[in-house]
Amino acid sequence: MNSRFLIGQIVADGWYLVRIRGSHHHFKHPTKPGLVTVPHPKKDLLKKTAISILQQALLQETSCQVFPEDD
């Protein structure tokens, strides 16, 4: 999964960009607590990293359909 798709999912949930430090984009939500940091641009994020980012954003990986079903 690439970082562009993940950022699209986060922004669609209402998160907005507050700052960029180097290659890391930091997002904040009007009602949800905390900050979410996404390395960008990144073509291939590790699955563990992507799941961690989604958990920080209080999103579920199944609702975003981030990873295809394993056969």
N, C-alpha and C positions, 0 to 999 in steps of 0.2 A: 504494500500500500504506500502511496506517496503522501507527502505532507499537504499537498494542495487539496486532495480529497478530504482529508481529516479536518483541515481548516474550514472547508465548506460546510461540513457537518456541524462544527462548533458554532460557526456564524449563523447557520440556519436555526440553531437553538436559542439565539439571542445574545451570544457573547460578542463583544466588540474589541477591536485592537486598541490597546492602551500605549504600548511602546514596543520598540524593536531594539534589542541589544545584540549586535553581531548577527548571527544567523538564527537567533531565537525570537519568536514572536510571542508576546504576552497578551493574553485576553482576559477581560473582566466581564462579569454579568451583572445586570442591574439588581437582581434579587438573590442569586446564588452566591455563597461565600467563596472567597479565595481567588486565586489567579491561576490560569492555565497557561503553561509554556509549551510551545510547539517548535521543534527545530525545523527551519524552513530556509532555503529549499532542501528537501531531502527526498530522493527518489524512492528509496526502499527503507521504510521504518521497520524496525523489529516488531513482531506481533506483540511481545511483552510491553514494549514502549507505547504502542498505539493503545493497548488496553488500559495502561496506566493513565494515559492522557484522557481517555474517555471516562474513566472512573473519577478523575479530578474534575471533569466537566459535569459530573453527575448524569452522564448518559450511559445507556446500556448498549453493548456492542451489537445485540440482536436488533435493536430499534434502528440502528444506523446501517445495518447490513454491511459492516466493514469487511468482514472476512467471508469468503465463499464457503459453502458447506463442504466438509471433507467427505470424499467418496469411500 
